[in-house]
Amino acid sequence: MLWYILKLLIMLPLIGLAIWGCLKLAQKVQAKTGMGSGAGKSVRVIETTMLSPTLKLAVIEFHGREILVSAGRNGLTRLAEAPARAREIVE
């Protein structure tokens, strides 16, 4: 029993450290590939809201316009369109 507890006390922090390292590595890879930022892309998802398990609303910015779309099992449907609002950058 003592051997099991000793292994547990050694392995749990190692597993936690490995998980933390994987998350940090994923953050760095996202930053390098530009997946985390919208810089240089013409399409950006501003906000999404789940209406039901099969239906989602999304606001997409495309070339200075904000487009409200419905995403469901049948695909995307454009619901409304408006000029893009000014965005403030918070860092």
C-alpha positions as CSV (number, residue, x, y, z in Angstrom):
1,M,0.0,0.0,0.0
2,L,2.9,2.4,0.8
3,W,4.4,1.7,-2.6
4,Y,1.1,2.7,-4.3
5,I,0.9,6.0,-2.4
6,L,4.5,6.8,-3.1
7,K,4.0,6.2,-6.9
8,L,0.8,8.3,-6.8
9,L,2.6,11.2,-5.1
10,I,5.3,11.1,-7.8
11,M,3.1,10.6,-10.8
12,L,0.3,13.0,-10.2
13,P,2.5,16.2,-10.3
14,L,4.3,14.8,-13.4
15,I,1.0,14.3,-15.2
16,G,-0.2,17.8,-14.1
17,L,3.1,19.3,-15.4
18,A,2.8,17.4,-18.7
19,I,-0.8,18.7,-19.2
20,W,0.3,22.3,-18.4
21,G,3.2,22.0,-20.8
22,C,0.9,20.7,-23.6
23,L,-1.4,23.7,-23.1
24,K,1.5,26.2,-23.2
25,L,2.9,24.5,-26.3
26,A,-0.6,24.7,-28.0
27,Q,-0.7,28.4,-27.2
28,K,2.7,29.1,-28.8
29,V,1.8,27.1,-31.9
30,Q,-1.5,29.0,-32.3
31,A,0.3,32.3,-31.9
32,K,2.9,31.4,-34.5
33,T,0.4,30.2,-37.1
34,G,-1.9,33.2,-36.5
35,M,-4.9,31.1,-35.5
36,G,-5.4,33.0,-32.3
37,S,-5.6,36.4,-34.0
38,G,-7.6,37.9,-36.8
39,A,-4.7,39.8,-38.3
40,G,-4.5,39.4,-42.1
41,K,-7.8,37.7,-42.5
42,S,-10.8,39.1,-44.3
43,V,-13.3,37.0,-42.3
44,R,-13.6,37.1,-38.6
45,V,-16.2,35.6,-36.2
46,I,-17.2,38.3,-33.8
47,E,-19.7,36.5,-31.6
48,T,-21.7,33.2,-31.5
49,T,-24.8,32.3,-29.5
50,M,-26.3,28.9,-29.1
51,L,-30.1,28.9,-29.5
52,S,-30.6,25.2,-29.4
53,P,-28.5,22.1,-29.8
54,T,-28.9,22.3,-33.6
55,L,-29.1,26.1,-34.1
56,K,-26.5,28.8,-33.6
57,L,-26.4,32.5,-34.4
58,A,-23.1,34.1,-35.4
59,V,-22.0,37.6,-36.2
60,I,-19.3,37.5,-38.9
61,E,-17.2,40.5,-40.0
62,F,-16.4,40.6,-43.7
63,H,-14.8,43.5,-45.5
64,G,-16.1,46.2,-43.1
65,R,-19.6,44.6,-42.8
66,E,-21.1,42.6,-39.9
67,I,-23.3,39.8,-41.1
68,L,-25.7,37.9,-38.8
69,V,-26.0,34.3,-39.9
70,S,-27.9,31.3,-38.6
71,A,-26.0,28.0,-38.6
72,G,-28.0,24.8,-38.4
73,R,-28.1,21.4,-39.9
74,N,-29.2,22.8,-43.3
75,G,-26.2,25.2,-43.5
76,L,-25.8,28.9,-43.1
77,T,-28.6,31.5,-43.7
78,R,-27.9,35.2,-43.8
79,L,-30.3,37.0,-41.5
80,A,-29.1,40.6,-41.4
81,E,-26.2,42.9,-42.5
82,A,-24.9,46.2,-41.1
83,P,-21.7,48.3,-41.2
84,A,-19.0,47.1,-38.8
85,R,-18.8,48.8,-35.5
86,A,-15.5,50.4,-34.4
87,R,-13.6,47.9,-32.2
88,E,-11.4,49.0,-29.3
89,I,-8.3,46.8,-28.7
90,V,-8.1,45.7,-25.1
91,E,-4.7,44.3,-24.0
